[in-house]
Amino acid sequence: MYRVVTRDIRVTATPQYLADRSSAEDGRFFWAYTIEIVNLGTVTVQLKSRHWKITDANGNTQEVRGPGVVGEQPELKPGERFEYTSGVPLTTPTGLMTGSYQMVSDTGENFDVEIPVFSLDSPHGKRVLH
C-alpha cells in the first residue's frame, strides 16, 4: 500500500500482480491497482481528470491523460471516500506508476492531487539495487 496526502486529499494505491492474466513467456505482465481517495478537508471537491506516468523496467514511460476515472468524475464531500480498481499491462516484469488527479473545489479552485509512486512487481522481476 502506498499513500500520500495533498491538500487534505488522501490517495492510497494498492497494486496486485495478476498471474492469471500474465504470460512471462510472451512478455505480457498485468496488474490490477485499487485507488482510494478520501477527502480529509472541509470543502467539497470533484475529481475532473487524471494524468498517469507508467514506466516499465526498461525506462520507457507512457503517459495517460483523460477525464475522470473509470468513467466517473466523483464528487467528495468532507469525510467522503471513493474507491476504484483498474489495470495496467506491461511488457516487462516490473515497473512504476505515478501521477496526479486534477480536482476542483466547490469554490471553483482548480488544484492537483498527487498519486503516490507505486511499484509494479511480479515474481519474474529481479531488482538491482545500486
Secondary structure, DSSP 8 states (H G I E B T S, - for coil): -EEEEETTEEEEEEEEE-GGG-BGGGTBEEEEEEEEEEE-SSS-EEEEEEEEEEEETTS-EEEEEEESBTTB--EE-TT-EEEEEEEEEESSSEEEEEEEEEEEETTS-EEEEEEEEEEEE-TT------
